[in-house]
Amino acid sequence: MFWASVWRFASALAPANAIWQNAAMASLANPAPPPETFGSGYPSEPVVAFIQSHANVQKVPNPKLTLFLKRDFLEPELCAALIDMIDAKRRPSTVSDYNGDASFRTSETCDLDKSDPIVAAVEARIIAFTGLDPAHGEPIQGQRYAVGQEFKAHTDYFDPRGQDFQKYCSIAGNRTWTAMIYLNEPGAGGATRFKAVNKIVQPEAGKLLAWNNLRPDGSGNPSTIHHGMKVREGTKYVITKWFRERPWG
């Protein structure tokens, strides 16, 4: 049903903006059918096996966390279209469990409209890659980092002891998996550092990172702590899609 709905929407588009429409249609032409049993991604073993079945996927060799990389996940045309959307809708980013550090997260953010054919194409690509149930996914979020901006070391899951846990997790539960895609390469800086395993990932246009936020017992994995490092030259754009324990919304 998900794939049929996306395809019908894209097929009904007017011919305006044909370049971006064609890019979206191309990415939906032959999507790998997602499994129907992976749900939220917890337990993680089926998701890990499915992601590893794809060609040209790298798994970071560290037992502390499950982190995958795939280059050229999105074409330049899709990346460029998403950057335009982020520039048009960006707003100051926010944080949960505010710790008093006004410089903790200094980027800008926007929520991407899932009814847009470009966003639908990217959503379909992520679902086909991870095998996760789209019902468990948050809307795709875009982030923009100008020179000097960063997101200091943090985890994507919410701390059950935090003051904002009920606000963000009472309905859909905690975050299980993260899929993040770099849309461009800034002139300098902007890497993502996974501190617990001392892994630094440099931004490359179209590169996807996907990681499991949970331990085998379902609690948050502190080894997923990561730092969106300062951009030193140019601007960095990324998109992120998070998945939850229970259906979103």
C-alpha positions in Angstrom: 0.0 0.0 0.0 2.8 2.4 0.9 4.6 1.9 -2.5 1.4 2.1 -4.5 0.4 5.3 -2.9 3.7 7.0 -3.5 3.8 5.8 -7.1 0.3 7.1 -7.8 1.1 10.5 -6.3 4.3 10.8 -8.4 2.5 9.6 -11.6 -0.2 12.2 -11.2 2.3 15.2 -11.1 2.1 17.9 -13.7 5.0 18.1 -16.1 6.4 21.3 -14.4 9.8 20.9 -12.7 10.4 17.9 -14.9 14.0 17.5 -13.9 13.1 16.9 -10.2 10.1 14.9 -11.1 12.2 12.6 -13.3 14.7 12.1 -10.5 11.9 11.2 -8.1 10.4 8.8 -10.5 13.7 7.2 -11.3 14.4 6.4 -7.7 11.0 4.7 -7.4 11.2 2.8 -10.7 12.3 -0.5 -9.2 12.4 -0.2 -5.4 13.5 -3.3 -3.5 10.3 -4.6 -1.8 10.7 -3.9 1.9 10.2 -6.8 4.3 7.0 -6.7 6.3 8.4 -8.2 9.5 11.0 -5.7 10.7 8.6 -3.2 12.2 10.4 -0.7 14.4 13.8 -2.4 13.9 13.9 -3.9 17.4 15.2 -6.5 17.7 17.8 -5.4 15.3 19.2 -8.7 13.8 16.8 -8.9 10.8 17.5 -5.3 9.9 21.3 -5.7 10.2 21.2 -8.8 8.0 19.0 -7.1 5.4 21.2 -4.0 5.2 24.2 -6.1 4.8 22.6 -7.9 1.9 22.8 -4.7 -0.2 25.8 -4.1 -2.4 28.6 -1.7 -1.5 27.6 -1.3 2.2 30.3 -0.8 4.8 29.8 -1.8 8.4 32.0 -0.1 11.0 34.0 -3.0 12.6 33.3 -2.2 16.3 31.2 -4.2 18.7 30.1 -1.2 20.7 27.6 0.0 18.0 26.0 -1.0 14.7 26.9 1.6 12.1 26.6 1.3 8.3 27.8 3.6 5.5 26.8 3.7 1.9 28.2 6.1 -0.6 26.2 7.5 -3.5 22.9 6.6 -1.8 21.2 9.7 -3.4 21.9 11.2 -6.8 23.1 14.8 -7.1 19.8 16.0 -8.5 17.9 14.7 -5.5 20.5 16.3 -3.1 20.2 19.6 -4.9 16.4 19.6 -4.7 16.5 18.8 -1.0 19.0 21.6 -0.3 16.6 24.1 -2.0 13.8 22.9 0.3 15.9 23.2 3.4 16.9 26.8 2.5 13.3 27.7 1.9 12.0 26.4 5.2 14.8 26.5 7.7 14.4 27.7 11.3 16.6 27.6 14.4 17.1 24.1 15.7 16.0 23.1 19.1 17.1 20.5 21.7 15.4 18.3 24.4 16.6 18.3 28.0 18.1 21.7 27.6 21.4 21.8 29.6 21.9 25.5 29.7 24.4 25.6 26.9 23.1 28.0 24.2 25.8 26.9 21.8 25.0 23.1 22.1 23.0 23.0 18.8 23.4 26.0 16.6 22.2 24.6 13.2 19.0 25.3 11.4 16.2 22.8 10.8 13.2 22.1 8.7 10.5 19.4 8.5 10.2 18.1 4.9 6.7 17.6 3.5 6.2 13.9 2.8 3.6 14.7 0.1 6.3 16.3 -2.0 7.4 13.8 -4.7 11.1 14.4 -4.1 10.6 13.7 -0.4 8.5 10.7 -1.2 11.2 9.4 -3.4 13.8 9.7 -0.7 11.5 8.2 1.9 11.0 5.2 -0.4 14.7 4.8 -0.9 15.3 4.7 2.9 12.5 2.3 3.5 13.8 0.0 0.8 17.3 0.1 2.2 16.5 -0.5 5.8 13.4 -2.7 5.6 11.8 -0.7 8.4 8.1 -0.1 8.6 7.3 3.4 7.3 4.6 3.7 9.9 7.3 3.8 12.6 9.2 6.7 10.8 9.2 10.3 11.8 9.0 12.9 9.0 12.3 13.5 7.3 14.1 16.4 8.8 16.6 18.7 7.1 19.5 20.4 8.8 21.7 23.3 7.6 25.1 24.2 9.2 26.8 27.5 8.4 30.3 28.3 9.3 30.9 27.9 13.0 27.7 25.9 13.6 27.6 22.5 15.2 25.6 20.0 17.2 27.7 19.0 20.2 28.0 15.3 21.3 24.5 13.8 21.7 22.5 10.6 21.2 19.4 10.4 19.0 17.5 8.3 21.5 15.9 10.2 24.4 17.1 9.7 28.0 14.2 8.0 30.0 15.5 10.1 33.0 15.3 13.3 31.1 12.8 16.1 31.8 11.4 15.9 28.2 11.1 12.1 27.8 7.3 12.0 28.3 6.9 14.9 25.9 8.7 13.3 23.1 8.2 9.5 23.8 4.8 9.0 25.5 3.1 8.0 22.2 5.6 6.6 19.7 8.3 5.4 22.2 12.0 6.0 21.8 14.0 6.1 18.7 15.3 2.8 17.3 17.2 3.5 14.1 18.6 6.6 12.5 19.2 7.2 8.7 21.2 10.3 7.9 22.3 11.5 4.5 24.8 14.2 3.6 23.6 16.3 0.8 26.8 18.2 0.0 30.5 18.6 1.0 31.3 21.9 2.8 34.6 23.5 2.0 36.0 22.4 5.4 34.8 20.8 8.6 31.4 19.4 9.3 32.4 15.8 10.0 30.4 13.5 12.2 32.4 12.0 15.1 31.2 8.9 16.9 33.1 9.6 20.1 32.8 6.3 21.9 34.5 4.4 19.0 36.6 7.3 17.7 35.1 7.1 14.2 35.0 10.3 12.2 32.9 10.3 9.0 33.5 13.0 6.5 30.6 14.5 4.6 30.2 13.4 1.0 27.2 14.3 -1.2 24.8 11.5 -1.2 26.5 9.4 1.5 24.1 7.6 3.9 24.8 6.6 7.5 22.5 4.3 9.3 22.8 3.1 12.9 20.9 1.2 15.6 20.3 3.4 18.6 19.5 0.6 21.0 21.2 -2.1 22.9 20.1 -5.8 22.6 17.9 -5.3 25.8 16.1 -2.3 24.2 17.8 0.4 26.2 19.6 3.3 24.6 23.1 2.6 23.5 25.4 5.3 24.8 28.1 4.3 22.3 26.0 6.0 19.6 26.9 9.4 21.0 28.0 11.6 18.1 29.1 15.1 17.4 28.1 17.1 14.3 31.4 19.0 14.2 31.8 22.7 13.3 31.7 23.7 9.7 34.9 25.8 9.0 34.2 26.8 5.4 31.0 26.8 3.3 27.7 25.2 4.4 26.7 21.7 5.3 23.3 20.1 4.5 22.0 16.8 5.8 18.7 15.1 6.1 17.7 12.7 8.9 15.0 10.1 9.3 14.4 8.5 12.7 12.3 5.4 13.5 10.4 4.7 16.7 9.4 1.8 18.8 5.7 2.3 18.0 3.9 3.9 15.0 4.5 7.6 14.6 1.6 10.0 15.1 
